[in-house]
Structures are given as C-alpha cells and as structure tokens.
Amino acid sequence: MRRAPIFLALLGLAVLGLPVAASAAPKVTLKAKAVPIKGFPGTGNIYGAGAAVEAHFTISGTEGIGGVPSPLTHINFYLPYGSKINAKGFITCPPATLENVGPNGCPKKSQASPLGSANVAQKIGAETVKEPATIQAFFAPGGGLQFYTNAEAPISAQLIAAKAHYITAKKPYGPELTSEVKLIYTLPEAPPVSTESINLVVGAAYKKGKKTVYYGTMPKKGQCPKGGFPLKAELTFQTGERVTATTKSPCPKK
C-alpha cells in the first residue's frame, strides 16, 4: 500500500485565515466556519451549541523537489478558549483496521466527517504530477482523530495520519490538536508527496436516550472576545520551516 502525507488540522471555527511565514517558506491560508451537524437541529454557530467545522486549507510554495510545497511533518491547531471537545461514547476505528482494510472496515458511526477533498503533488521522474484526493476523519481509540486520505492515480497513495490527540493550550486558546505527519515515499526514487489543499467538515453527535452528545461544542455566551474568537494553526514542513496561520471567527449572533 502506498501512502501520501496529507493531514488536516481540524476543528477551526473561523471564516478567514491569514498566513505568517518566513522567507522561502510555504504559504498557508485557512478559511473555516462553524456549521450545523447534519441531522441535528439547533447546532452550528450558536453560543454553547454543538457544531461541526467546515475548514479549507491551501498550501503554496516551491521548497519541495519539483517546485511543490515542502511535505508536512507536524501540525498543531488551536481552538478558542471556551470551546469543548468530548470524545466519550463515540465509536472508534482501530488504526490497524483503517490501515490494513481501509474505511470500509470501520464502523459507520466511527466517522468523524463526511468525505472531503484534497490536492496532492509529487515529482515522478522528470514530471511533477498534481492530483485530487479524498480525505475523511475517524475517531481513534483514546480520544484522538485519525485521517484517511486516498489518491488513486497516477500518484496512487493512501495515508493514515499518526498520533493526533488533544492537549490544553494557554489562553486565548483552549483545546489544541497536535499531530505528527508521516513522510511517505510512493516510489524508491521519488520524493515524498506534498499537500496543496485540504477541504473537510468535521463534527458528529449521537443520541443517548433523550440527551444529545456532541463531539465539539461552541463557547458559551460572554466568552467571545471583541473582534471574534481567535484561532491558530502551526504547520511544520520537511525543510524545517514552521508557518503560523491565525484568524478570528465572528461571534455568534445574539
């Protein structure tokens, strides 16, 4: 099985991302917003409500071999203070099942997102190949997330992102998703695959009797700073650069 390093730093409740990058480093932009969880009324950009996140990353640069962005090696994503993550009770998919069997081997309720999209690039021989791919999030044992990405041809690669888990960041941030990203080589003579964009909606809920349990919950009223909720993503690349993208998500309407 061939794999490509693609990973989404997920759960941003944002509408616009602004990159801060050093010279000769990849440029990263983020656009994201809180959206309703499909099938669960009363969710979305509402104080204290459950929410899914629709996020769009773009990565551009020529630092990698073949004039493409340097491959990702690590990503941290910071949610605003007051937002909550609750993984208890959600069905998980063992990493070995996702890696050896694929998404079809995982329980349907272990899906943390519907099917999203990505764009990948790789220098194969004398040609730089760019290709669309799919990406989907699954609940992992221990409370984290794992992401399965599939690029069929000509790159032909699949990926499971490793060690994606949450820690608590300092204010003005709250939950922080941190993950290493494997460098994967699809051919003996080829460089690792680069990521140029990621588009994904992450969020889920389930019923427990009359109660609804949400994976992600918005901050409560009074916790939104003037100007909106702050969010931050830190992406580290194979060439050593770390690029920070920050944004503010508008406060929910009263």
N, C-alpha and C positions, 0 to 999 in steps of 0.2 A: 504494500500500500504506500503510495507516495503522498507527501503532505506538504502544505504550504503554510508559512507563518502569517496568519491573519487573526487579529483579535479585536474585539470590541470592548472598549471601556464603556460600560453601560450605565444606565440609570442616571442620566443628566436631566434635570428639569429646567431646560434652557431654551432660548429662542435664537441666540446668536453667539458664535464663538469667535474670539479674536486671538490670533497666534502671537506668541512672543518667542522669537527664535534668534539664535546667534547666526553670524555669517556662515555660509556654506553648510547650513543645517537644513533638514527638511522643514517645510512649512505645513502647519496643521491648522485646519479650521473645523469648528464644531457648530452645528445648528441642531437644536433639540427643543422639545416641548413636552409637557405633561399631557397625556391623552387618556380617554376613558379605557377601562379594561373591558374588552368585548364580552358582552353578556351580563355585565354587572352595572346597572343604572346607578347614578349618583357618584360615579368615580370620575377622575380627571383632575384638572387644575382647580381644585376646591380645597379650602383650608381643612386639614385633618382627614381628608378623604383618601381612599385607596386610589392609586394611579399607575398607569403604565407610562413608559418613556419612549418617545419616538426620537431617535438620535441619528444624525448624519455627520460622519467624519470625512474630510478629504485630506490627503497627504500628497504633497508635491515636492519634487527635488530631483537632483541628478547625482547624488552622492554614491549611489549604488552602481555596480557594474552594469553597463548597458544604458546608462543615462536615466535610471529609475531611482526612486527614493531608497535610501538605505533600509534594509529589513528591520522590523520591530523586534526588540528583545525584552521590553518590560513596559508596563503601563499602570499608572495609578489614576484613579478617578475619584474626585471628592464631591460628595453631595452636600447640600447646605445644612447648617445646623437646624435641628428640629425634625428633619426627615427621618423616617424609621424603616429598617429592613427587618422582616420577620420570615425566616425560612422554616419555622416549626410547622410540622404537619404536611408539608409539601412532599409529594412522591419524588424520589431521586432516581437517577440512572447511574449505575456503576461505570466509572471511566473505562474499565476493560470492555464492557459491553458496547459502549459508544465507539471505542477504538477498533474493536475486532469485528463487530457486527454492523455498526452504523446506527443512525437514528431509528431505523425500523425495528431494532432490537430493544428500544427503550419504551417504557410505558408512556402512553399518550399524555397522561397527566404530569409527567416529568418535564414537559416542555415549558420553558420559561418565556418563550417568544414564538410568534409565528415565523415562517420562513422569511428571512431578509436577504439582502443582496450585498455584494462587494465587488471590487475590481482589483485584480492582481496583475503583476508584471514580472517577467523573468527574461534574462538573456540566455537564449538557447542557440549555441553555435554562433553564427555571425548575426543572428536576428534577435531583436528584442520583441518578445511576444506579450501582448496585453489581452486579458481575458476576463469576462464576467464570472462571478462565482455566487454561490448561495451561502448563507450563514444562519445558524439557529442556536439559541441558548437553551441549556438544560440545567435543571437543578442537580447539584453534585452532593454526594454524602458529606456531612459536616457543615452544611450551610452555605457553601460557596456556589459558584456558577462554572459551567464549562461550555465552550463554544465549538460547534462542529461546522467546519467550512468545507465546501466541495467545489473544486474546479475540475471540469471534466476533460476538455481537450482544447488546445494541444498541451497545456501545462500538466493536466491530469494529476491533481493533488487533493488530499484530504487532510484536515487538521483538527486536533483537539487541543485547545489552549490549556496550559498546565497551571496548577496552584493559584487559582482565582479565589480569593477569600476576602472577607471584610475585616477592617480594623477601625478604631475610632480616631479621627483626626482632631486637631485643635480648632477652636472657633476661629473664623466664622463657618467652618465646615463641620460636618458630622460623620456619617458613615463613609469610609474610604475603601474602594475596591482596588486591591493590589494583585497583580498577576505577572508572572514570568511568561514569556512567549518563546517557544522553541524555534531555533533556526533549523529549517528543514531543507535538505538538498534533494531535488527530484531526480537529478542525473549526476553521475560521477564528476563530469567536467563542468557542470553548470553552477552558478552562484545560487544562494537561497532566494526564494520568491519574495517579492516586495508587495506591499499593500498600498493601493492608491485611493480607495474609498471604502466606507462601511456604512450601511443603512440598515437599521434594525429597530424594532419595537419590543421592549422588554417589560413584562409585568404579568401577573397572574393572581388569581383568587380562587377560593373554594368555599363551599358551604359546609358548616358544621352545626347541624341542627338548624336553628333559626338564625345563627350567627354567621357572618361572612368574614373570612380571614383573608387579609391582603398581604402580598409579598412586600410591596412598597407602599408607604403612607406619606402623604404630604405633611409639612409642618403645620402647626396649629395657628389660629388667628393670633396676631400680635408678635409672631416670630419672623415676619418678613421685614428685613431692613429697608430703609429708604433707598429707592432705586432698584430693588428687586433682590432675589435670592442669589448669592454668589456660588459659582461652581468653578471647578478647576480640573484639568487633565494634564498629566505629565507623561509624555511618551519618550522612551529611550530607544535609540537605534543602534544597529550593529557597529557603526562607525564611532560610537561613543557619545554622540550629541544627545542632549535631553531638551525637548521642546515643551514649553508650557503654554496651554491654551486656557484662557479664562473667559468667563461670561457671566451675565446676570439674567436670571429668569424673572419676568414680571410677577408681581404679587397677584394672587387670585382676586377677582372682582368680589366686592362685598355682597 
